[in-house]
Amino acid sequence: MRPSHPGPSVPSPSRRSLLRGAGSAALLAGAGTPLLAACGGSGSAADPKAVTVGSNASDAVPKKAFANVYAAFRRQSGITVRVNTKDHNTFQEQINSYLQGTPDDVFNWFAGYRMQFFAAKKLAAPIDDVWARIGDNFPDAMKKLSKGEDGTYYFVPMTTYPWAVFYRRSVFTRYGYEVPATWDQLVALCKRMKKDGLVPIAFGDKDAWPAMGTFDQIDFRLNGYDFHVRLMAGKASWTDPKVRAVFDHWAELLPYHQDGFMGRTWQDAAQSLAARKAGMYLLGSFVAQQFTDRSALEDLDFFPFPEIDPAHGLDTVEAPTDGFMVSRSPKNRAGVVRLLEYLGTPAAEELYLRTDSSVVAASGKADTSAYSPLQKKAFAMISGARNLTQFMDRDSRPDFTSTVMQPGLQKFLQNPQGVDGLLASIERQKKTIFASS
């Protein structure tokens, strides 16, 4: 279930929105009983006044938010949206079989590699005609996220949120800390915090996914966006010296990570930040949900992970993005185009956010006047990014990230001296997994 909401207009998406389906080899292999089926069944004729949508928005808040959006579309167009909602995990585990059968016209999915995977398999329809109408609504980074490897559009983004380094302004004021702009400044700040009796970096990796976010930040700050996405897609080698350099940098920060991280959840780590026992915390903006006291929430702030190589600067932001794709042979193509053109408008996103304030709009033209200060800053950070990544488990194959990277990163955290052997092992397993269908 989605964690409880911390208050109005606060970006607090659950970790579920990052890990929907991660670790499921069935997603890629199509294993298991295909329980997913399109609205109306395989033999139903096309209804020119209806569009079907396969939805993974089974949690109450997003489900209601989408219902409001579809109702507004019906009033505007006369076209009814018939929603086929399935549990998150069921949807993700059976998506491959679903798309190869008789899927709904449109389905909820994720930007980046997860979208490109099905586009390359010809299980999704191109939508360049839609983007000809909605393109001006989105920044270039969102456009890049919405294209397949062939340069064709397959995705319409709707909502997103950033990963960053969170801190409490009152703590920085009390000790006279300044927001670090470079790697050296970050390390120096960690040393000061430790000397002042604080935990420099809150950290909990009991569930094995938070560490992936740290790897992502160091990699694209050090090696750039292009190398990072190639590495995630299995096209670059894990034994490349560039990857070793990521772990060397990370090892420099490890003495400032919170002890006992293997037994600590991200929520527990967040409490260290809320209690002013930790100075910083690298996480998604959903960390705000742990700040249940309003004054503490208003004290929460963040900054982008600092620059490492000036050649790449701060040009990349990790911003998991959700939206829509079209199945390969939609029954009502004309209705699909009209629906996606509507979903790609700032008005549709603004309507969604009236119900679900845990995220921000993907459109660069959305009205942010109702946003909290934290949401406004998140929106500005994402909108101004040259490149957007999606988090390791979305930018790569979920079977690879769950069976290889999660345990691999935990091995590094517990034994940073064995990096070369670890990277050789990761590379061998990567070749096997990415060679499979």
LOKE-277459 format. One record per residue (C-alpha): chain; residue number from 1; x, y negated, z; residue in three letters. Coordinates in pm, whole numbers. Example, Ala and Ser with C-alpha at 12.3 -4.5 7.8 and 13.67 -1.06 7.14 Angstrom:
<rs>
   mol   seq        X        Y        Z   type
     A     1     1230      450      780    ALA
     A     2     1367      106      714    SER
</rs>
This chain:
<rs>
   mol   seq        X        Y        Z   type
     A     1        0        0        0    MET
     A     2      106     -360      -55    ARG
     A     3      248     -504      270    PRO
     A     4       34     -756      451    SER
     A     5       45    -1108      319    HIS
     A     6      230    -1361      536    PRO
     A     7       10    -1658      458    GLY
     A     8     -127    -1869      175    PRO
     A     9       83    -1962     -125    SER
     A    10      388    -1766      -13    VAL
     A    11      583    -1546     -256    PRO
     A    12      581    -1207      -85    SER
     A    13      557     -925     -340    PRO
     A    14      606     -580     -200    SER
     A    15      908     -371     -288    ARG
     A    16      660     -152     -468    ARG
     A    17      654     -400     -753    SER
     A    18     1023     -324     -804    LEU
     A    19     1015       49     -759    LEU
     A    20      694      147     -935    ARG
     A    21      784      487    -1066    GLY
     A    22     1157      469     -996    ALA
     A    23     1314      809     -955    GLY
     A    24     1059      990    -1166    SER
     A    25     1217     1200    -1437    ALA
     A    26      864     1280    -1544    ALA
     A    27      825      924    -1665    LEU
     A    28     1079      993    -1934    LEU
     A    29     1027     1362    -1989    ALA
     A    30      647     1363    -1986    GLY
     A    31      640     1644    -1733    ALA
     A    32      335     1730    -1530    GLY
     A    33      -35     1746    -1601    THR
     A    34     -149     1447    -1812    PRO
     A    35     -422     1318    -1582    LEU
     A    36     -422      972    -1737    LEU
     A    37     -678      926    -2011    ALA
     A    38     -817      629    -2197    ALA
     A    39    -1149      468    -2109    CYS
     A    40    -1425      642    -2297    GLY
     A    41    -1223      951    -2387    GLY
     A    42    -1041     1046    -2706    SER
     A    43    -1343     1074    -2931    GLY
     A    44    -1512      742    -2859    SER
     A    45    -1554      499    -3146    ALA
     A    46    -1411      149    -3138    ALA
     A    47    -1634     -118    -2991    ASP
     A    48    -1562     -456    -3159    PRO
     A    49    -1679     -631    -2843    LYS
     A    50    -1458     -437    -2602    ALA
     A    51    -1089     -383    -2529    VAL
     A    52     -961     -113    -2296    THR
     A    53     -674     -169    -2052    VAL
     A    54     -476      100    -1870    GLY
     A    55     -388      -55    -1537    SER
     A    56     -144       31    -1257    ASN
     A    57     -281     -257    -1047    ALA
     A    58     -449      -30     -795    SER
     A    59     -376     -242     -488    ASP
     A    60     -672     -454     -380    ALA
     A    61     -525     -802     -432    VAL
     A    62     -386     -766     -787    PRO
     A    63     -688     -558     -888    LYS
     A    64     -920     -841     -786    LYS
     A    65     -694    -1101     -947    ALA
     A    66     -701     -921    -1282    PHE
     A    67    -1079     -874    -1258    ALA
     A    68    -1114    -1251    -1231    ASN
     A    69     -890    -1302    -1533    VAL
     A    70    -1081    -1049    -1745    TYR
     A    71    -1414    -1201    -1645    ALA
     A    72    -1295    -1544    -1759    ALA
     A    73    -1177    -1394    -2089    PHE
     A    74    -1518    -1234    -2143    ARG
     A    75    -1693    -1567    -2087    ARG
     A    76    -1460    -1734    -2333    GLN
     A    77    -1450    -1470    -2606    SER
     A    78    -1755    -1247    -2562    GLY
     A    79    -1521     -949    -2543    ILE
     A    80    -1547     -714    -2244    THR
     A    81    -1231     -572    -2090    VAL
     A    82    -1284     -215    -1973    ARG
     A    83    -1020     -139    -1712    VAL
     A    84     -886      210    -1649    ASN
     A    85     -711      172    -1312    THR
     A    86     -486      447    -1175    LYS
     A    87     -268      473     -868    ASP
     A    88       77      317     -918    HIS
     A    89      274      639     -890    ASN
     A    90       31      843    -1098    THR
     A    91       43      583    -1374    PHE
     A    92      422      570    -1385    GLN
     A    93      478      944    -1353    GLU
     A    94      247     1021    -1644    GLN
     A    95      295      718    -1866    ILE
     A    96      490      909    -2133    ASN
     A    97      226     1178    -2180    SER
     A    98      -46      912    -2164    TYR
     A    99      109      706    -2444    LEU
     A   100      157     1010    -2664    GLN
     A   101     -208     1107    -2625    GLY
     A   102     -504      872    -2665    THR
     A   103     -414      575    -2449    PRO
     A   104     -608      257    -2386    ASP
     A   105     -561      -36    -2622    ASP
     A   106     -345     -232    -2376    VAL
     A   107     -153     -123    -2068    PHE
     A   108       27     -287    -1775    ASN
     A   109      403     -244    -1783    TRP
     A   110      742     -402    -1714    PHE
     A   111      971     -628    -1916    ALA
     A   112     1322     -542    -2029    GLY
     A   113     1459     -190    -2063    TYR
     A   114     1140      -17    -1946    ARG
     A   115      953     -189    -2230    MET
     A   116     1228     -127    -2484    GLN
     A   117     1231      245    -2408    PHE
     A   118      873      297    -2526    PHE
     A   119      908       50    -2811    ALA
     A   120     1205      249    -2946    ALA
     A   121     1000      569    -2923    LYS
     A   122      725      404    -3135    LYS
     A   123      477      443    -2850    LEU
     A   124      396       73    -2848    ALA
     A   125      273     -166    -3116    ALA
     A   126      464     -481    -3215    PRO
     A   127      292     -810    -3131    ILE
     A   128      484    -1077    -3321    ASP
     A   129      148    -1218    -3435    ASP
     A   130       54    -1280    -3071    VAL
     A   131      386    -1449    -2998    TRP
     A   132      338    -1681    -3295    ALA
     A   133       57    -1834    -3087    ARG
     A   134      195    -1809    -2732    ILE
     A   135      568    -1856    -2784    GLY
     A   136      574    -2220    -2680    ASP
     A   137      438    -2124    -2337    ASN
     A   138      751    -1937    -2231    PHE
     A   139     1119    -2019    -2173    PRO
     A   140     1379    -1852    -2392    ASP
     A   141     1481    -1606    -2119    ALA
     A   142     1124    -1473    -2099    MET
     A   143     1114    -1440    -2477    LYS
     A   144     1432    -1231    -2467    LYS
     A   145     1281    -1005    -2201    LEU
     A   146      978     -944    -2419    SER
     A   147     1161     -816    -2727    LYS
     A   148     1256     -464    -2822    GLY
     A   149     1604     -374    -2939    GLU
     A   150     1483     -435    -3295    ASP
     A   151     1419     -801    -3217    GLY
     A   152     1041     -757    -3235    THR
     A   153      804     -864    -2959    TYR
     A   154      629     -585    -2765    TYR
     A   155      546     -747    -2432    PHE
     A   156      349    -1039    -2287    VAL
     A   157      484    -1145    -1944    PRO
     A   158      245    -1258    -1671    MET
     A   159      410    -1278    -1328    THR
     A   160      760    -1272    -1182    THR
     A   161      975    -1354     -876    TYR
     A   162     1348    -1401     -807    PRO
     A   163     1624    -1235     -610    TRP
     A   164     1847    -1481     -423    ALA
     A   165     2037    -1539      -97    VAL
     A   166     1789    -1639      174    PHE
     A   167     1876    -1835      486    TYR
     A   168     1722    -2053      757    ARG
     A   169     1787    -2423      716    ARG
     A   170     1792    -2474     1093    SER
     A   171     2082    -2228     1130    VAL
     A   172     2286    -2400      859    PHE
     A   173     2214    -2738     1021    THR
     A   174     2306    -2619     1370    ARG
     A   175     2645    -2486     1265    TYR
     A   176     2717    -2737      989    GLY
     A   177     2721    -2478      713    TYR
     A   178     2700    -2578      347    GLU
     A   179     2544    -2369       71    VAL
     A   180     2830    -2187     -107    PRO
     A   181     2865    -2253     -478    ALA
     A   182     3150    -2010     -551    THR
     A   183     3264    -1665     -443    TRP
     A   184     3551    -1805     -238    ASP
     A   185     3312    -2039      -59    GLN
     A   186     3079    -1746       13    LEU
     A   187     3360    -1539      167    VAL
     A   188     3477    -1839      370    ALA
     A   189     3122    -1895      497    LEU
     A   190     3095    -1528      598    CYS
     A   191     3414    -1565      801    LYS
     A   192     3278    -1874      976    ARG
     A   193     2949    -1704     1056    MET
     A   194     3124    -1402     1201    LYS
     A   195     3342    -1627     1415    LYS
     A   196     3028    -1809     1534    ASP
     A   197     2878    -1480     1653    GLY
     A   198     2629    -1434     1367    LEU
     A   199     2582    -1138     1136    VAL
     A   200     2691    -1303      810    PRO
     A   201     2482    -1086      575    ILE
     A   202     2169     -902      691    ALA
     A   203     2153     -561      527    PHE
     A   204     1941     -247      540    GLY
     A   205     1977       37      291    ASP
     A   206     1780      317      455    LYS
     A   207     1558      345      146    ASP
     A   208     1864      334      -85    ALA
     A   209     1739       64     -324    TRP
     A   210     1857     -268     -166    PRO
     A   211     2223     -201     -247    ALA
     A   212     2139     -193     -617    MET
     A   213     2049     -562     -593    GLY
     A   214     2393     -649     -458    THR
     A   215     2562     -460     -740    PHE
     A   216     2351     -643     -998    ASP
     A   217     2438     -988     -865    GLN
     A   218     2813     -927     -852    ILE
     A   219     2818     -758    -1192    ASP
     A   220     2642    -1027    -1393    PHE
     A   221     2820    -1308    -1207    ARG
     A   222     3158    -1142    -1273    LEU
     A   223     3108     -975    -1612    ASN
     A   224     2814    -1163    -1761    GLY
     A   225     2463    -1075    -1871    TYR
     A   226     2558     -892    -2193    ASP
     A   227     2790     -647    -2022    PHE
     A   228     2545     -591    -1739    HIS
     A   229     2253     -497    -1964    VAL
     A   230     2478     -272    -2173    ARG
     A   231     2596      -96    -1859    LEU
     A   232     2240      -49    -1735    MET
     A   233     2133       87    -2075    ALA
     A   234     2408      350    -2073    GLY
     A   235     2606      176    -2348    LYS
     A   236     2908       70    -2141    ALA
     A   237     3133      294    -1934    SER
     A   238     3124      307    -1556    TRP
     A   239     3499      369    -1564    THR
     A   240     3557       35    -1737    ASP
     A   241     3793     -185    -1530    PRO
     A   242     3516     -446    -1526    LYS
     A   243     3303     -214    -1315    VAL
     A   244     3593     -138    -1081    ARG
     A   245     3628     -515    -1034    ALA
     A   246     3266     -533     -918    VAL
     A   247     3334     -282     -642    PHE
     A   248     3659     -458     -547    ASP
     A   249     3465     -781     -495    HIS
     A   250     3193     -600     -306    TRP
     A   251     3451     -438      -77    ALA
     A   252     3566     -788       16    GLU
     A   253     3215     -863      145    LEU
     A   254     3153     -533      324    LEU
     A   255     3312     -641      657    PRO
     A   256     3043     -909      677    TYR
     A   257     2747     -678      611    HIS
     A   258     2523     -583      901    GLN
     A   259     2638     -261     1073    ASP
     A   260     2415       46     1083    GLY
     A   261     2259      -27      745    PHE
     A   262     2196      341      664    MET
     A   263     1934      357      939    GLY
     A   264     1779       15      877    ARG
     A   265     1492      -75      644    THR
     A   266     1484     -402      452    TRP
     A   267     1206     -519      685    GLN
     A   268     1424     -465      991    ASP
     A   269     1710     -650      826    ALA
     A   270     1475     -936      748    ALA
     A   271     1388     -962     1116    GLN
     A   272     1755    -1033     1188    SER
     A   273     1730    -1335      962    LEU
     A   274     1398    -1441     1113    ALA
     A   275     1546    -1417     1464    ALA
     A   276     1848    -1631     1362    ARG
     A   277     2081    -1341     1438    LYS
     A   278     2190    -1318     1073    ALA
     A   279     2298    -1609      859    GLY
     A   280     2208    -1484      510    MET
     A   281     2016    -1210      332    TYR
     A   282     2031    -1112      -36    LEU
     A   283     1685     -989     -138    LEU
     A   284     1379    -1063     -345    GLY
     A   285     1149    -1345     -238    SER
     A   286      919    -1086      -81    PHE
     A   287     1144    -1127      224    VAL
     A   288      906    -1412      316    ALA
     A   289      639    -1165      422    GLN
     A   290      846    -1086      733    GLN
     A   291      823    -1448      846    PHE
     A   292      483    -1434     1012    THR
     A   293      543    -1747     1220    ASP
     A   294      455    -2050     1006    ARG
     A   295      730    -2273     1145    SER
     A   296      987    -2000     1072    ALA
     A   297      847    -1956      724    LEU
     A   298      875    -2327      656    GLU
     A   299     1239    -2304      770    ASP
     A   300     1318    -2035      511    LEU
     A   301     1516    -2137      204    ASP
     A   302     1739    -1974      -57    PHE
     A   303     2022    -2035     -302    PHE
     A   304     2134    -1843     -611    PRO
     A   305     2410    -1588     -564    PHE
     A   306     2731    -1794     -604    PRO
     A   307     2943    -1821     -915    GLU
     A   308     3231    -1579     -958    ILE
     A   309     3351    -1637    -1316    ASP
     A   310     3291    -1994    -1444    PRO
     A   311     3244    -1849    -1794    ALA
     A   312     2912    -1704    -1674    HIS
     A   313     2829    -1951    -1399    GLY
     A   314     2475    -1912    -1266    LEU
     A   315     2319    -1843    -1606    ASP
     A   316     2152    -1515    -1501    THR
     A   317     1869    -1469    -1252    VAL
     A   318     1730    -1134    -1139    GLU
     A   319     1355    -1175    -1181    ALA
     A   320     1142     -858    -1208    PRO
     A   321      861     -939    -1451    THR
     A   322      524     -769    -1502    ASP
     A   323      293     -799    -1798    GLY
     A   324      125     -614    -2085    PHE
     A   325      202     -395    -2384    MET
     A   326      -12     -256    -2667    VAL
     A   327      -41      115    -2739    SER
     A   328       73      234    -3082    ARG
     A   329     -277      259    -3237    SER
     A   330     -525       36    -3052    PRO
     A   331     -888       91    -3154    LYS
     A   332     -974     -277    -3148    ASN
     A   333     -665     -455    -3276    ARG
     A   334     -845     -785    -3330    ALA
     A   335     -977     -782    -2974    GLY
     A   336     -634     -690    -2842    VAL
     A   337     -476     -989    -3014    VAL
     A   338     -735    -1223    -2864    ARG
     A   339     -686    -1076    -2516    LEU
     A   340     -307    -1101    -2527    LEU
     A   341     -321    -1455    -2662    GLU
     A   342     -534    -1543    -2361    TYR
     A   343     -312    -1356    -2112    LEU
     A   344      -15    -1547    -2252    GLY
     A   345     -160    -1884    -2155    THR
     A   346      -75    -2086    -1842    PRO
     A   347     -450    -2095    -1762    ALA
     A   348     -469    -1715    -1733    ALA
     A   349     -165    -1702    -1507    GLU
     A   350     -295    -1984    -1290    GLU
     A   351     -626    -1803    -1250    LEU
     A   352     -446    -1483    -1148    TYR
     A   353     -237    -1668     -891    LEU
     A   354     -543    -1811     -719    ARG
     A   355     -601    -1460     -583    THR
     A   356     -247    -1319     -576    ASP
     A   357       -4    -1582     -447    SER
     A   358      272    -1326     -387    SER
     A   359      433    -1400     -724    VAL
     A   360      487    -1692     -961    VAL
     A   361      383    -1749    -1321    ALA
     A   362      602    -1629    -1606    ALA
     A   363      500    -1921    -1826    SER
     A   364      715    -2231    -1810    GLY
     A   365      405    -2446    -1854    LYS
     A   366      200    -2318    -1561    ALA
     A   367       70    -2570    -1308    ASP
     A   368      279    -2539     -993    THR
     A   369       98    -2804     -788    SER
     A   370      -65    -2542     -564    ALA
     A   371      263    -2361     -502    TYR
     A   372      437    -2359     -165    SER
     A   373      783    -2525     -160    PRO
     A   374      940    -2179     -174    LEU
     A   375      729    -2081     -475    GLN
     A   376      814    -2406     -654    LYS
     A   377     1183    -2345     -604    LYS
     A   378     1148    -1986     -723    ALA
     A   379      958    -2099    -1031    PHE
     A   380     1221    -2361    -1114    ALA
     A   381     1503    -2111    -1068    MET
     A   382     1345    -1860    -1305    ILE
     A   383     1229    -2114    -1562    SER
     A   384     1576    -2267    -1580    GLY
     A   385     1766    -1941    -1626    ALA
     A   386     1937    -1864    -1954    ARG
     A   387     1909    -1489    -1891    ASN
     A   388     1679    -1280    -1675    LEU
     A   389     1745     -929    -1548    THR
     A   390     1489     -695    -1396    GLN
     A   391     1674     -505    -1117    PHE
     A   392     1879     -191    -1170    MET
     A   393     1586       52    -1152    ASP
     A   394     1402     -140    -1427    ARG
     A   395     1702     -225    -1642    ASP
     A   396     1806      139    -1659    SER
     A   397     1652      486    -1669    ARG
     A   398     1472      563    -1342    PRO
     A   399     1606      918    -1331    ASP
     A   400     1960      781    -1353    PHE
     A   401     1915      513    -1088    THR
     A   402     1738      742     -841    SER
     A   403     1951     1055     -871    THR
     A   404     2290      899     -947    VAL
     A   405     2312      532     -853    MET
     A   406     2124      525     -524    GLN
     A   407     2331      801     -360    PRO
     A   408     2643      679     -540    GLY
     A   409     2620      328     -400    LEU
     A   410     2560      464      -52    GLN
     A   411     2876      673      -85    LYS
     A   412     3067      357     -173    PHE
     A   413     2923      164      119    LEU
     A   414     3034      438      357    GLN
     A   415     3371      498      187    ASN
     A   416     3487      203      -25    PRO
     A   417     3826      370      -74    GLN
     A   418     3695      641     -307    GLY
     A   419     3578      417     -590    VAL
     A   420     3769      570     -883    ASP
     A   421     3640      922     -822    GLY
     A   422     3290      790     -766    LEU
     A   423     3287      594    -1093    LEU
     A   424     3418      894    -1286    ALA
     A   425     3135     1103    -1141    SER
     A   426     2876      839    -1226    ILE
     A   427     3003      818    -1584    GLU
     A   428     2986     1197    -1632    ARG
     A   429     2629     1211    -1502    GLN
     A   430     2529      907    -1705    LYS
     A   431     2638     1073    -2028    LYS
     A   432     2430     1380    -1951    THR
     A   433     2117     1188    -1852    ILE
     A   434     2124      933    -2133    PHE
     A   435     2184     1207    -2388    ALA
     A   436     1852     1369    -2293    SER
     A   437     1528     1264    -2458    SER
</rs>
